[in-house]
Amino acid sequence: MITEEEVKSLAISGEGYNVEFKVRVPSKIKEIILEICAFANSEGGYLILGIDDDGKIYGIEIDNVTRSRIQNGIRDISPNIQVDLYPVQVDDIKVWVLSVPSGKDKPYVLSGAIYVREGANSQKLITAEEIRSFFQTSNRIYFDAIPCSRLDIDKELDEDNFQNFRHESAITGNVTTKQILNNLQVFDDSGVIKNGGVLFFGKEPEKLFPHAVIHCVLFKGVTKVHIIDDKYYGGTLYNQYKQAEAWIKDKLKVSYIIEDMGPRKEIWEIPLAVFKEAIINALSHRDYYEQGAVTMVEIYDDRVVISNPGGLLPAVQKEFGTRSMSRNPLIFGLFTRMSLVEQVASGIPRMRDEMKEAGLPEPEFTTDGGFFAVSLKRPKSVNAASGTTNDTVNDTVNDTVNLEDTIYEIIKNKEGLSAPVIAKIIAKSVITTKRYLGVLKKDGKIEFRGAPKTGGYYLKK
């Protein structure tokens, strides 16, 4: 049984892979029972009655008749599973808790259907492929659910990353780090942190899992012959995402629309939202059992390719883009809490919409050789790294992607800026920025005034 303080802590932490709230008992009891079935088919969890979706505790009274209806509904799940139903007094109000274990006799069926947890949602397996895949994997231990006794999280917690997680997940109030981690179900029954917890919260998890990194490579041309830049990024999964995104931003072109003195608007040659979806998907759904491969980001003159070991699960192959099932439900659930995964199975449609809105071809998805890859076409423009020309036309971006004009407009609006300041504004390296400043100086458009360390750039009179 969980305590009053644990209920408050769960309310603050919010719904997730192992926690579901209902502000009242629904008229159709089956709505509760299918959640119980999904928890049993997954890693277990708590269904708390008397708390709304935002974690506000209203309390609830449940009479004997309603309790009997709930208990009778639980008996409709086959095979039978023991679920504890009990009240918890929270200050001066009462909530009711349904504590569901991870079932040992999966799959559990309700009215002929199988339900599973996916992120913070429960979903019904519909197709034969989904059900077949579930039967094949129901006795398998997910990689992110395996306990990792080699790491002491009390000593190896990445504090900065954890505080960022807490902020992004809107976890406020006086809740201890240990309690939040408990709420997130990152420990097994014996209190040992799971692999998913190590990858998400541990310091330098790549020391334990060398394959759990992102490899970013910039190529000259459209083949893998000439490498221009080659980086490996480790750390927590969220930090890997942020580092990979920053690396991509440093390599791609961006233009700025500056109107009067108002805030500038950035236009990236490929929308950044597409990269967020692709990278988070790769980190969430990759096969971490495969130790001979890593998540990859490859940039060519004509495309960007993001890939991860592990093809599509059979359950989603025929309904790709509309159905979702993760190899790493704990990791997927933690990304969901950070609002980096907005809705189950919505990522692929969003990527398609973003590319279409930018005037670019839809992403190309492939599942060759045990890898899942998404290829994103770059617009036609001169590549800064190789000087070659891409093939895909995007007039909107081509009309605006001109760093020389952008830098000139920045200096025109505010003279005296230094190269490092301008570099930060246009999100490019100082070296790259100085190269464009040199072109403008050579053309007689700008000049440098002042001491080398304290001076800045001005329009040439």
C-alpha positions in Angstrom: 0.0 0.0 0.0 1.2 3.5 -0.8 1.1 6.3 1.8 -0.4 9.8 1.9 3.0 11.3 1.1 3.5 9.0 -1.8 0.1 9.9 -3.2 1.0 13.6 -3.0 4.3 12.9 -4.6 2.7 11.0 -7.5 0.2 13.8 -8.0 3.0 16.3 -8.3 5.0 14.0 -10.6 2.0 13.5 -12.9 0.7 10.8 -15.1 3.1 8.5 -16.9 3.9 5.0 -17.9 3.2 3.6 -14.4 0.6 6.1 -13.1 -3.0 7.0 -14.3 -5.4 9.4 -12.6 -9.2 9.5 -12.7 -11.0 12.4 -11.0 -14.1 10.2 -10.6 -15.3 6.7 -11.3 -16.6 6.7 -14.9 -20.1 5.5 -15.6 -18.6 2.7 -17.7 -16.4 0.7 -15.3 -14.7 -0.9 -18.2 -12.7 2.4 -18.7 -11.0 1.6 -15.4 -10.6 -2.1 -16.1 -8.8 -1.7 -19.4 -6.3 0.6 -17.7 -5.7 -2.2 -15.1 -5.3 -4.7 -18.0 -2.8 -2.5 -19.7 -0.7 -2.1 -16.5 -0.7 -5.8 -16.0 0.5 -6.4 -19.5 3.3 -3.8 -19.0 5.3 -3.0 -15.9 2.5 -2.5 -13.4 1.4 0.8 -11.9 -1.1 2.8 -9.9 -4.5 3.9 -10.9 -5.6 6.6 -8.5 -9.3 7.8 -8.2 -9.9 11.3 -7.0 -7.1 13.1 -8.9 -7.6 15.0 -12.2 -5.2 14.8 -15.2 -3.3 17.9 -13.9 -2.6 16.2 -10.6 -5.0 18.2 -8.5 -6.4 16.2 -5.7 -10.2 16.5 -5.3 -10.9 13.3 -3.4 -13.6 10.8 -3.9 -16.0 8.6 -2.0 -16.7 5.1 -3.2 -19.5 3.1 -1.7 -19.7 -0.7 -1.4 -21.8 -1.0 -4.6 -19.2 0.8 -6.7 -16.4 -1.2 -5.1 -18.2 -4.4 -6.0 -18.6 -3.2 -9.6 -14.9 -2.5 -9.9 -13.9 -5.8 -8.3 -16.3 -7.7 -10.6 -14.9 -5.9 -13.6 -11.4 -6.9 -12.6 -12.5 -10.6 -12.6 -13.3 -10.1 -16.3 -9.6 -10.0 -17.0 -8.2 -13.3 -18.0 -6.2 -14.9 -16.5 -7.0 -13.6 -13.0 -4.7 -11.0 -11.5 -4.6 -9.7 -7.9 -5.3 -6.0 -7.8 -5.4 -4.2 -4.4 -8.1 -1.5 -4.0 -7.8 0.7 -0.9 -8.4 4.3 0.3 -5.7 6.7 1.3 -6.5 9.8 3.4 -4.8 12.9 2.0 -5.1 15.8 4.4 -8.9 16.0 5.0 -10.0 14.2 1.8 -9.8 10.6 0.6 -8.6 9.1 -2.6 -8.8 5.4 -3.7 -5.8 3.5 -5.1 -5.8 0.5 -7.5 -2.4 -1.1 -7.2 -1.6 -3.3 -10.2 1.4 -5.6 -10.4 3.2 -6.5 -13.6 1.5 -9.7 -14.5 3.5 -12.9 -14.5 1.1 -14.7 -16.9 1.0 -12.3 -19.8 -0.9 -11.6 -21.9 -4.0 -10.5 -19.9 -7.2 -10.2 -22.0 -10.3 -8.1 -21.4 -13.4 -8.8 -23.5 -11.2 -10.6 -26.1 -8.8 -7.7 -26.4 -5.2 -7.1 -25.2 -4.3 -3.6 -23.8 -0.8 -2.3 -23.1 0.8 0.9 -21.8 2.5 3.1 -24.3 4.0 6.2 -22.7 1.3 7.7 -20.5 -1.5 6.1 -22.5 -3.2 2.7 -22.8 -3.8 1.3 -26.2 -5.6 -1.7 -27.6 -3.7 -4.2 -29.8 -5.9 -4.5 -32.9 -4.0 -6.1 -35.8 -2.9 -9.7 -36.0 0.7 -8.5 -36.3 0.5 -6.5 -33.1 -1.0 -9.4 -31.2 1.5 -11.9 -32.6 4.4 -9.5 -31.7 3.1 -9.1 -28.2 2.9 -12.9 -27.7 6.5 -13.2 -29.0 7.8 -10.5 -26.6 5.5 -10.9 -23.6 8.0 -13.1 -21.8 10.9 -11.0 -22.8 12.5 -8.5 -20.4 12.8 -5.1 -21.9 16.4 -3.8 -21.9 15.4 -0.6 -20.1 13.7 -2.7 -17.4 16.7 -4.8 -16.5 18.2 -3.9 -13.1 21.7 -2.5 -13.2 23.6 -3.2 -10.0 26.8 -1.7 -11.3 25.6 1.8 -10.7 24.8 3.5 -7.4 22.5 6.2 -8.4 22.9 8.0 -5.0 26.5 8.6 -6.0 26.2 8.7 -9.8 23.1 10.9 -10.4 23.6 13.6 -13.0 22.2 16.4 -10.8 22.0 19.1 -13.6 20.2 16.7 -15.9 17.8 15.6 -13.2 16.9 19.2 -12.3 16.3 19.9 -16.0 14.0 16.8 -16.2 12.1 18.0 -13.1 11.7 21.5 -14.7 10.6 20.2 -18.1 8.2 17.7 -16.5 6.7 20.5 -14.3 7.4 18.6 -11.1 7.1 21.2 -8.4 6.7 21.1 -4.7 8.7 19.6 -1.8 9.3 16.2 -3.3 12.7 14.5 -2.7 14.8 13.2 -5.6 14.5 9.7 -4.3 10.8 9.9 -4.1 10.5 11.3 -7.7 12.7 8.4 -8.9 10.5 6.0 -7.1 7.4 7.5 -8.7 9.0 7.1 -12.1 9.5 3.4 -11.5 13.1 3.5 -12.4 13.9 0.9 -9.6 13.1 -2.8 -9.5 11.4 -4.5 -6.6 14.7 -4.8 -4.7 15.6 -1.1 -5.1 18.2 -1.5 -7.9 18.0 1.1 -10.6 17.0 -0.2 -14.1 19.0 0.3 -17.3 16.5 2.9 -18.4 17.1 4.9 -15.3 20.9 4.6 -15.8 20.6 5.9 -19.4 18.3 8.7 -18.4 19.7 9.9 -15.1 23.2 8.4 -14.5 26.5 10.2 -15.0 28.4 9.0 -18.1 26.1 5.9 -18.8 28.3 5.1 -21.8 30.9 3.8 -19.4 28.5 0.9 -18.7 26.8 0.8 -22.1 29.5 2.0 -24.7 27.0 1.4 -27.5 24.4 3.8 -26.0 25.8 7.0 -27.8 25.0 9.1 -30.9 27.6 9.2 -33.7 27.3 12.4 -35.8 29.2 12.5 -39.2 29.4 15.2 -41.9 30.3 14.0 -45.3 31.5 15.9 -48.4 29.3 15.1 -51.3 26.5 12.5 -51.4 28.5 9.4 -50.5 30.5 8.2 -47.4 33.9 8.6 -49.0 35.1 12.0 -47.6 34.5 12.8 -43.9 34.6 16.4 -42.9 33.5 16.2 -39.2 33.1 13.2 -36.9 31.7 13.3 -33.4 30.5 10.9 -30.7 28.1 12.2 -28.0 27.5 10.3 -24.8 25.9 11.3 -21.5 22.3 11.0 -20.5 19.8 10.4 -23.4 18.4 13.9 -23.1 21.9 15.4 -23.3 22.6 13.2 -26.3 19.5 14.6 -28.0 20.5 18.2 -27.2 24.2 17.7 -28.3 23.1 16.1 -31.6 20.6 18.9 -32.2 23.3 21.5 -31.6 25.7 19.7 -33.9 23.1 19.6 -36.7 22.3 23.3 -36.2 26.0 24.1 -36.6 26.1 22.3 -40.0 22.8 23.4 -41.6 21.9 26.7 -43.1 19.6 29.2 -41.4 18.2 32.4 -42.6 16.7 35.3 -40.6 13.7 37.5 -41.3 14.4 40.8 -39.5 11.5 43.3 -39.5 12.4 46.8 -38.1 13.9 46.2 -34.6 11.6 43.4 -33.6 12.7 39.8 -32.8 14.3 37.9 -35.7 12.6 34.9 -37.1 14.8 31.9 -37.9 14.1 29.7 -41.0 16.2 26.5 -41.0 16.7 24.7 -44.3 15.1 21.7 -42.6 12.6 22.4 -39.7 14.2 21.7 -36.3 11.0 20.1 -35.1 11.6 17.3 -37.6 15.0 16.6 -36.1 13.5 16.5 -32.6 11.0 13.9 -33.6 13.6 11.8 -35.5 16.3 11.9 -32.7 13.9 11.2 -29.8 12.3 8.3 -31.8 15.8 6.9 -32.4 16.8 7.1 -28.7 13.4 5.7 -27.5 12.9 2.9 -29.9 16.5 1.7 -30.7 17.5 -1.9 -29.9 19.8 -1.5 -26.9 20.4 -5.2 -26.9 22.4 -4.7 -30.1 25.8 -3.7 -28.9 27.6 -3.6 -32.2 25.9 -0.5 -33.5 25.0 3.0 -32.4 22.4 5.7 -33.2 23.7 7.7 -36.2 23.2 11.2 -37.6 24.7 11.6 -41.1 24.7 14.8 -43.1 25.4 14.8 -46.8 25.1 17.6 -49.4 21.7 16.5 -50.4 20.2 14.8 -47.3 20.3 14.2 -43.6 19.9 10.6 -42.4 19.1 9.6 -38.8 19.2 5.9 -38.0 19.1 3.5 -35.1 19.7 -0.3 -34.7 16.4 -2.2 -34.6 13.9 -2.2 -37.4 10.1 -1.7 -37.0 8.4 -4.1 -34.7 6.0 -6.4 -36.5 3.1 -4.9 -34.6 3.5 -1.5 -36.3 4.8 -2.4 -39.8 1.5 -2.4 -41.5 0.2 0.6 -39.7 3.4 2.6 -39.6 2.7 6.2 -38.6 -0.6 5.5 -36.9 0.4 2.8 -34.4 3.2 2.9 -31.9 5.0 0.3 -29.8 8.3 0.9 -28.1 11.2 -1.5 -27.3 11.9 0.7 -24.3 8.7 1.7 -22.7 10.4 3.2 -19.6 12.6 5.5 -21.7 9.7 6.4 -23.9 7.6 7.2 -20.9 10.3 9.5 -19.4 10.6 11.4 -22.7 6.8 11.7 -22.7 6.9 13.3 -19.2 9.3 15.9 -20.6 6.7 16.7 -23.4 9.3 15.7 -26.0 6.8 13.0 -27.1 3.5 14.7 -27.4 1.1 11.9 -28.3 1.5 8.2 -29.1 2.1 7.6 -32.9 1.8 11.3 -33.7 5.5 11.9 -34.4 5.6 10.5 -38.0 2.6 12.6 -39.2 4.1 15.7 -37.6 7.4 15.1 -39.4 5.5 14.8 -42.7 3.5 17.9 -42.0 6.6 20.0 -41.1 8.5 18.9 -44.2 5.5 19.7 -46.4 5.0 23.1 -44.9 8.7 23.9 -45.6 8.2 23.0 -49.2 10.4 19.9 -48.9 9.7 16.2 -49.9 8.3 14.0 -47.2 10.7 12.0 -45.1 11.8 8.7 -46.5 11.7 5.8 -44.0 13.6 2.5 -44.5 14.1 -0.6 -42.4 17.1 -2.3 -44.1 19.6 -4.6 -42.4 18.0 -4.5 -39.0 18.1 -0.6 -38.9 15.4 2.0 -38.9 16.3 5.1 -40.8 14.7 8.4 -41.8 16.1 10.4 -44.7 15.4 14.1 -44.9 16.0 15.9 -48.2 17.9 19.2 -48.0 16.8 22.2 -50.2 18.8 23.1 -53.3 21.6 25.5 -52.2 25.3 25.7 -52.2 26.7 23.5 -49.4 28.9 25.5 -47.1 31.2 22.5 -46.5 31.8 21.2 -50.0 30.7 23.9 -52.4 28.5 21.4 -54.3 24.8 22.0 -55.2 21.9 20.0 -53.8 19.1 18.8 -56.1 15.9 19.6 -54.2 14.4 23.0 -54.9 13.0 25.1 -52.1 12.5 28.6 -53.3 11.4 30.0 -50.0 14.6 29.0 -48.3 16.8 29.8 -51.2 15.5 33.4 -51.3 16.4 33.9 -47.7 19.4 31.7 -46.9 22.2 34.3 -47.3 24.4 34.8 -44.3 26.2 37.8 -45.8 22.9 39.7 -46.2 21.8 38.6 -42.8 25.0 39.7 -41.1 24.9 43.0 -43.0 21.3 43.6 -41.7 22.3 42.8 -38.1 25.2 45.3 -38.2 22.9 47.9 -39.9 20.4 47.6 -37.1 23.1 47.7 -34.4 26.6 48.8 -35.2 29.6 48.0 -33.1 28.9 44.3 -32.5 31.9 41.9 -32.2 32.3 38.7 -34.2 31.5 36.4 -31.2 28.3 38.3 -30.6 27.2 38.1 -34.2 28.1 34.4 -34.3 25.8 33.8 -31.3 23.0 35.7 -33.1 23.2 33.7 -36.3 24.0 30.4 -34.4 27.2 29.8 -36.3 30.8 29.3 -35.2 33.1 32.4 -34.8 35.3 31.1 -37.5 32.4 30.8 -40.0 31.1 34.2 -39.0 34.5 35.8 -39.5 34.7 34.3 -42.9 31.4 36.1 -43.9 32.5 39.3 -42.2 35.7 39.1 -44.3 33.7 38.9 -47.5 31.6 42.0 -46.5 34.8 43.9 -45.6 36.4 43.0 -49.0 33.3 44.2 -50.7 33.6 47.5 -48.9 30.3 47.2 -47.1 31.6 47.1 -43.5 34.7 48.0 -41.5 36.1 47.1 -38.1 36.8 49.9 -35.7 38.5 49.8 -32.3 41.0 47.5 -30.5 41.1 43.9 -31.6 39.5 42.6 -28.4 37.0 45.4 -27.7 36.1 46.8 -31.1 33.3 45.9 -33.4 31.9 46.1 -37.0 30.3 49.2 -38.5 28.8 50.0 -41.9 31.4 51.6 -44.1 30.6 55.2 -44.9 
